[in-house]
Amino acid sequence: MDNNISAWLEEADDDMLDDFDPDEDDSDGDVLDNPENSNESVENESDSEMSCSDDSIRNDFRGYNKGKDNIIKWYTDPPPRNVRTPQRNIVTHLPGVKSAAKNAKTIIHSWELFFPNDCLQEITTCTNIYLSKIRDNYQRDKDVLDTDVEEIRALIGLLYIAGMLRNNHINLSDLWANDGFSPDIFRAVMSERRFYLLLRALRFDNIHTRNERKKIDNLAPIRTVFDEFVNRCISFYTPGEYCTIDEMLEGFRGRCKFRQYIANKPNKYGIKIFALVDSRVFYTVNMEIYAGKQPIGPFLQNNSGASVVKRMIKPIAKTGRNITIDNWFTSVPLAVELLKDYKTTMVGTLKKNKREIPTCFLDTKSRQICSTKFGFGDNNCLLLSYVPKKGKNVMMLSTMHTQGDIDPNSGDKKLPEVISFYNMSKGGVDVVDELKGEYSVSRNSHRWPLTVFFSLLNIAGINSQIIYKSNTDIVIPRRKFLKQLGKDLCKPHMVRRQSIPTLSIPLRQQMTRFSGVISSPETGTGTSGKAKCSYCPKKENRYTVVNSKFIF
């Protein structure tokens, strides 16, 4: 095909040179055959010819391959190289912490951006509704007392501490055991029975109105908390120029009508969550739970890959950013629409069954290993086919790159720059999954809303550390960050618990050691004006008139 085009071009050039006469007047020709046409009409015709774009004239002489749809042309020669940065690649909003989060310069304040008191108060209210429902199942009402925001914060703090210690899947009885092998912090904050009860009763919506809301929304049990959390993630940070869209899979094997199976994920079964993540700092910007086919109503939406991408990129639309996606999302119509309507470029792998791909791009039998075939479309799309090994073909599509350049750092592999960029930016969501799994707060549960809430806590721990680092320039290991976060969340409830007069002295001493607050001694009831000695064993029942404040 290339040889025929070259021969045709040479023959056309010879004909053009034979017909061209430098002394010939431009006014001669068909125009003079019509005496009614003036010189003005000649100029108008010349102007109309010049109005044709240079690209269309040049494309007439470029070789191309048509896709299987016989519509889209992929030219074999790249467009002229432009020294200036294309408009679509210019970032208009600088990345970093937004003004609403600039004042968060402590660990606990950074975390409270994502779970403020009003959100925790809503969770507390919904939890108390459930506690009041199950209270009749207990003999004593004091075993099912209502909770408050401080106790919910302490519950979350213990979850972070268990995750930091990688004890999130250890039995609760082992965490609260008093045998010297378990951390003392769990017994100091709350009892094992209370922790289990709160975790069982934790709710995120009003259970009395849930059935009505489930008629129009599969995500009714956690819709409000999830949407508010996502809105706060969007409001507090602007991602960098390179972002990734991919799915997370929160492991869950209980009953759920939209539970998914993904073979290449570690958990295999679970709740699928689409996420938009910064490819460099791994801040999670936007999320959407896959809820299957929603009932007819306000939450019914298209779950195709293109529709998901267009919903996910709303926070970064028209800011000159690029998204990296896999072949489940990528398509030529999507790439064109993102570039035209959203001013967003895209780099992604492409499935081989797309009708826009020419047949010659799929044939690898006659091609050498590490060879690349490029196609340049009129719609600013770049299509490439790379052969990494015999019989293997990698198809990619990019609207960010315009030239078929080879990465000089790839060595003998001769990787195109598009593939090198994809390898650099594709792991945003995967890194977040890895960070979540390393110190996860998730515990085994048969309730999928609780599984989603665990995921939100993990993401809040990652995002809050990114904001804390940006505001203070303090770099600390993530383990220490979560340890201090858990301690700060537990401390108010621990201090309040120290006022309970029936606590044992060893337990009170542990509380003092963790909270740093000096505990008041128990007031004796048998001797007026005296207090029990804090150092002597409790069974001795000894009293003292000395103000026996102690520090550990």
Disulfide bonds with the S-S distance in Angstrom:
none
